[in-house]
């Protein structure tokens, strides 16, 4: 079984943990993302992460997504908590050819906390 497949199964079992992430701790985890992303309505090297939960993949019109990310979202994928969690574990494994150079977060707790932060009201 592929590592990502194993992780996807784990996500299904651990879904309640994502709902219980700590947004305050997630703000600290976000510092790893902040060099390229913002939580304001501003794109940087990477697209804004404001409102990412529930947003279709590669949907920011004024951002130049990689061909790989556009292809990944062509079938109507939406950034759910589970989808983001899997992506954050290993972006290049989930979307081969993505321009995102970040290797991924290895701790499930960090992923849960980051998702809680991304879900929090702006300015949290």
C-alpha atoms as one frame of an Amber mdcrd trajectory, in Angstrom:
protein
   0.000   0.000   0.000   1.323   3.489  -0.874   2.226   5.780   2.045  -0.367
   8.346   0.924  -3.057   5.674   0.747  -2.205   4.666   4.290  -2.327   8.313
   5.303  -5.723   8.766   3.633  -7.107   5.840   5.637  -5.619   7.368   8.783
  -7.287  10.698   7.945 -10.685   9.047   7.830 -10.106   7.579  11.263  -8.583
  10.756  12.688 -11.080  13.258  11.202 -12.393  14.353  14.617  -8.841  15.383
  15.579  -8.833  17.994  12.803 -11.996  19.552  14.159 -10.248  19.902  17.509
  -7.070  21.589  16.275  -5.771  24.589  18.220  -5.914  27.776  16.111  -3.466
  29.584  18.414  -0.903  26.798  17.940  -1.777  26.782  14.240  -0.790  30.432
  13.953   2.694  29.368  15.039   2.727  26.507  12.511   1.643  28.996   9.821
   5.013  30.729  10.184   6.365  27.882   8.026   3.860  28.887   5.318   4.107
  32.672   5.667   7.192  33.188   3.483   5.060  32.210   0.475   1.399  32.478
   1.566  -0.831  34.934   3.408  -4.147  34.655   5.221  -5.168  38.049   3.879
  -6.685  38.523   0.419  -3.180  38.910  -1.053  -1.266  36.455  -3.192   2.457
  36.130  -2.652   4.751  33.545  -4.216   1.893  31.168  -3.376  -1.821  31.954
  -3.445  -3.665  33.403  -0.481  -4.897  30.786   1.969  -7.751  32.997   3.117
 -10.945  30.989   2.748  -9.141  27.904   1.465 -11.409  25.445   3.303 -14.248
  24.729   0.883 -12.636  26.552  -2.047 -12.190  24.741  -5.362  -8.588  23.785
  -6.134  -6.706  26.362  -8.279  -9.647  28.788  -8.152  -7.978  32.159  -7.476
  -8.331  33.895 -10.841  -5.410  36.306 -10.486  -2.897  33.652  -9.382  -0.684
  31.738 -11.842  -1.017  28.134 -10.696   1.336  25.489 -12.056  -0.027  23.313
 -14.858   0.116  20.382 -12.402  -2.093  22.169  -9.842  -4.560  23.283 -12.517
  -4.760  19.695 -13.796  -5.218  18.410 -10.230  -8.265  20.657  -9.815  -9.812
  20.064 -13.255 -12.280  17.485 -11.997 -13.801  19.922  -9.498 -11.800  19.038
  -6.381 -12.447  21.251  -3.373 -10.006  21.928  -0.537 -11.714  20.043   2.285
  -9.955  19.583   5.613  -9.033  16.019   4.642  -7.745  17.099   1.208  -5.613
  19.868   2.736  -4.321  17.535   5.431  -3.182  15.004   2.854  -1.585  17.739
   0.735   0.251  19.234   3.705   1.761  15.854   4.518   3.558  15.741   1.150
   2.585  18.298  -1.512   4.766  16.808  -4.261   3.443  13.297  -3.633  -0.156
  14.462  -3.971   0.424  16.844  -6.897   3.516  15.762  -8.813   4.872  18.786
 -10.671   3.540  21.361  -8.207   5.771  24.407  -7.822   5.337  24.301  -4.060
   8.795  23.531  -2.689   7.703  22.922   0.917   8.444  19.305   1.869   5.378
  18.980   4.106   4.382  18.787   7.752   5.172  15.507   9.461   3.185  15.903
  12.681  -0.559  15.248  12.518  -0.989  17.692  15.412   0.697  20.480  13.408
  -1.598  19.775  10.462  -4.692  19.814  12.697  -3.578  23.063  14.321  -2.810
  24.710  10.979  -6.224  23.725   9.627  -7.882  25.171  12.752  -5.964  28.421
  12.160  -6.966  28.540   8.499 -10.616  28.052   9.526 -10.443  30.793  12.163
 -11.896  34.234  11.449  -9.515  36.639   9.755  -7.151  38.395  12.123  -7.213
  35.573  14.689
